[in-house]
Amino acid sequence: MSAPMSDDYRVVAARQTASFATSWLAGKVRDRRPKVKPEDIPEPDRPALREAEKLLAGQEPAPGQSVGELVAGPLLVPDDLFVDVEDRDEAKLVLIRALRAKEPVHVLLSGPAATGKSELLKSIARLPNSRWAAGGATSSSGLIEYLLERPGTQILIVDELDKADMRDLHALYGLMQSGQVSRLQHGATESFTRKVRVFASANDLSKIPSPLLSRFWQVSCRPYTGEQLRAINQRTGEREGLSPAAAARLSERVSARTSDPRVARDLARMGGPDGEIDDLLEHVTRPQPAKGE
């Protein structure tokens, strides 16, 4: 007569049986899957990868195209690129079309301050392979190095172009006219071809040479009317978390003191959910009566 099994032995035996059953079932499931070789799986179409493979095979980029541009691939522009910018539908339409065009189209936004120009350019600057430059803080060498140090740059954004150095403007003209950029390196002039789209803003067009202006598609951003300004400030306040009533109070008080929608945005952020801005309004020291009133 055999000795009775201990409880510990029963537990071990049960675990081993469960493990064997699980392994057997898993093997059956794996055996039923179709046997597909990795090379038989279709490769998704990836243009940038295909172009990179061509380069590795010894092929050269197309005329006017850099290696970086090939690897970067085509521009992908979302439909909601300018969702954070109020109004300016005409400018948005032109910018979207220019960004999606097969060949570079350069756009210049002109008009007085506080008309949405910089906000539109900042939206474009969120796109991959874009570079931002402030017109009053660049030099000719800096602008050229923007393009040469990053071959994949596809979009050059210049805010306040009318404040740029004249050397910058000449370099930009060469880029827009022929796609050529040059620099002096070790006593010799090096020239490169870049296919770059230029998007810029300016307050005073008289400070930009006529030949350079002729290379841009120009869009005029006129000052907001009083009605437009109040509506923009109302939507801005609500977007920043204010109730409709608090946003309306903010809009009326701010619109009476300045035509810059950015002031309403900043006050809404500092005033909190109730829109308490009494102690802040006194710091809005540049009254600018809105046109159209």
MOVENJO-V523694 format. One record per residue. N is the residue number from 0. D_FIRST is the distance of its C-alpha to the first C-alpha in Angstrom with 1 decimal. Layout:
<<N,D_FIRST> <N,D_FIRST>>
This chain:
<<0,0.0> <1,3.8> <2,6.6> <3,9.2> <4,12.3> <5,15.4> <6,18.6> <7,20.4> <8,18.0> <9,18.5> <10,22.2> <11,22.4> <12,20.6> <13,22.9> <14,26.0> <15,25.3> <16,24.9> <17,28.1> <18,30.0> <19,29.1> <20,30.3> <21,33.4> <22,34.3> <23,33.9> <24,36.1> <25,38.7> <26,39.0> <27,39.6> <28,42.3> <29,44.0> <30,44.1> <31,46.1> <32,48.8> <33,52.0> <34,52.4> <35,55.7> <36,57.2> <37,58.9> <38,62.2> <39,62.1> <40,62.2> <41,65.8> <42,67.5> <43,69.3> <44,73.0> <45,73.9> <46,77.7> <47,77.6> <48,74.8> <49,76.7> <50,79.8> <51,78.0> <52,76.6> <53,80.1> <54,81.4> <55,78.7> <56,79.8> <57,83.3> <58,85.1> <59,87.5> <60,87.7> <61,90.3> <62,93.8> <63,93.8> <64,90.0> <65,88.2> <66,84.7> <67,83.6> <68,84.8> <69,82.9> <70,79.7> <71,80.4> <72,80.7> <73,82.8> <74,83.5> <75,81.2> <76,83.2> <77,81.4> <78,83.4> <79,83.0> <80,84.4> <81,87.1> <82,85.3> <83,86.2> <84,90.0> <85,92.1> <86,94.6> <87,96.2> <88,95.2> <89,97.8> <90,96.7> <91,93.0> <92,93.8> <93,95.8> <94,93.2> <95,90.3> <96,92.4> <97,93.4> <98,89.8> <99,88.6> <100,91.6> <101,90.9> <102,93.6> <103,94.5> <104,96.6> <105,97.8> <106,98.4> <107,100.5> <108,100.2> <109,103.5> <110,104.7> <111,105.1> <112,102.4> <113,99.8> <114,99.7> <115,96.1> <116,96.8> <117,94.5> <118,91.8> <119,91.9> <120,91.7> <121,88.8> <122,86.8> <123,87.6> <124,86.6> <125,83.0> <126,82.7> <127,81.1> <128,83.4> <129,86.2> <130,88.4> <131,90.4> <132,93.7> <133,96.2> <134,99.7> <135,101.2> <136,98.6> <137,98.5> <138,100.4> <139,101.1> <140,98.7> <141,96.0> <142,96.3> <143,96.1> <144,93.2> <145,91.3> <146,91.4> <147,91.1> <148,88.3> <149,86.1> <150,86.7> <151,84.5> <152,86.9> <153,87.9> <154,89.5> <155,92.1> <156,92.9> <157,96.1> <158,96.8> <159,100.5> <160,101.8> <161,105.4> <162,104.6> <163,103.4> <164,105.4> <165,107.8> <166,105.9> <167,102.8> <168,104.6> <169,106.0> <170,102.5> <171,101.2> <172,104.0> <173,103.2> <174,99.6> <175,100.4> <176,103.2> <177,101.6> <178,98.1> <179,99.2> <180,98.6> <181,100.0> <182,99.7> <183,101.3> <184,98.8> <185,99.9> <186,103.5> <187,102.6> <188,102.3> <189,98.9> <190,98.8> <191,95.7> <192,95.2> <193,93.2> <194,92.6> <195,92.5> <196,93.3> <197,95.4> <198,95.3> <199,97.7> <200,99.5> <201,103.0> <202,105.3> <203,108.6> <204,109.0> <205,112.4> <206,110.7> <207,108.8> <208,110.8> <209,111.8> <210,110.2> <211,106.8> <212,107.2> <213,107.9> <214,104.4> <215,102.7> <216,102.1> <217,103.4> <218,102.1> <219,104.1> <220,102.1> <221,104.6> <222,104.3> <223,102.4> <224,104.5> <225,104.2> <226,102.2> <227,99.8> <228,99.4> <229,98.5> <230,95.9> <231,94.4> <232,94.2> <233,92.6> <234,89.9> <235,89.4> <236,88.9> <237,86.3> <238,84.5> <239,84.3> <240,82.6> <241,85.7> <242,86.0> <243,88.7> <244,91.0> <245,90.6> <246,90.9> <247,94.2> <248,95.6> <249,94.7> <250,96.3> <251,99.6> <252,100.0> <253,99.1> <254,101.0> <255,104.1> <256,103.9> <257,102.7> <258,102.1> <259,99.1> <260,95.9> <261,93.9> <262,95.3> <263,93.7> <264,90.4> <265,90.6> <266,91.8> <267,89.0> <268,86.5> <269,88.1> <270,88.9> <271,85.4> <272,84.1> <273,87.2> <274,89.7> <275,91.4> <276,94.0> <277,97.1> <278,96.9> <279,96.3> <280,99.0> <281,101.8> <282,100.5> <283,101.2> <284,104.6> <285,105.7> <286,106.9> <287,107.1> <288,108.3> <289,106.4> <290,108.6> <291,109.0> <292,109.7>>
